């Protein structure tokens, strides 16, 4: 049984500035903590569409909110938000979108999903277990150059080259098919050195981000979300590591400035004008929330508001 707790719920609801008759999207349902908070503030005519790549999350949503006519759920990712909203929204407009990035607690706790280095299980790591290749399949075919690059770039792993060599050496003897086998290989390189984080953390993060194409999907999803929001609509994004947050921060900052080519000129084409207004800076969880929900420790929230065409 999962003890999943959503992070920064109060801050997200304040960021979205939920209005009773607004139409909203929770682009990463997880286990519905944020969705429940949004629904609690919606009136009879408000609506919420939830998305998730994980079929188990979609099933949870259908069971949890089946009786609520204001709620709809789709199986898919926020990078495909336009496809999912067009038949749903009709003549209405989006007042807010939430993206809560990364892996949910239930996914980490399910050993058969392969996300966690804490329990042994199949080396899968797919957000959507119905499509794409598993981490085990990817490790079976990747060359040392690409593997080193992924570990260094997506995991910021200082021992990327040594770990990549150890993985290729191990797979030459037998396929690496479980999380426990991968952890053992990583530990052989780290020597079990004491550290603030587990020696396998960065490698698992890097492989997961790679096989799910998480950063490219985030870049695409941010553009889609910003384009779909109505004037005054809010975009709230929760990230959990610096790679994600850097992309979110740069995107919002760029959209808030507009095209620098036209800076200072009296006439700026519509497509070159700012599209977003930044609302505050980086929001982190309180110490009290971290104490009750340790997963919240690395959470970071950024909020932006959609500007009108005359901005």
Secondary structure as GFF3:
##gff-version 3
##sequence-region A 1 311
A	DSSP	alpha_helix	9	16	.	.	.	ID=ss1
A	DSSP	beta_strand	23	26	.	.	.	ID=ss2
A	DSSP	alpha_helix	33	41	.	.	.	ID=ss3
A	DSSP	beta_strand	47	52	.	.	.	ID=ss4
A	DSSP	alpha_helix	55	65	.	.	.	ID=ss5
A	DSSP	beta_strand	71	75	.	.	.	ID=ss6
A	DSSP	three_ten_helix	78	80	.	.	.	ID=ss7
A	DSSP	alpha_helix	81	89	.	.	.	ID=ss8
A	DSSP	beta_strand	94	100	.	.	.	ID=ss9
A	DSSP	alpha_helix	105	109	.	.	.	ID=ss10
A	DSSP	three_ten_helix	111	113	.	.	.	ID=ss11
A	DSSP	alpha_helix	135	141	.	.	.	ID=ss12
A	DSSP	alpha_helix	144	155	.	.	.	ID=ss13
A	DSSP	alpha_helix	160	171	.	.	.	ID=ss14
A	DSSP	alpha_helix	179	190	.	.	.	ID=ss15
A	DSSP	alpha_helix	201	211	.	.	.	ID=ss16
A	DSSP	alpha_helix	214	228	.	.	.	ID=ss17
A	DSSP	beta_strand	229	239	.	.	.	ID=ss18
A	DSSP	alpha_helix	242	257	.	.	.	ID=ss19
A	DSSP	three_ten_helix	260	262	.	.	.	ID=ss20
A	DSSP	three_ten_helix	270	272	.	.	.	ID=ss21
A	DSSP	beta_strand	276	278	.	.	.	ID=ss22
A	DSSP	beta_strand	283	284	.	.	.	ID=ss23
A	DSSP	alpha_helix	287	292	.	.	.	ID=ss24
A	DSSP	three_ten_helix	294	298	.	.	.	ID=ss25
A	DSSP	beta_strand	300	306	.	.	.	ID=ss26
###
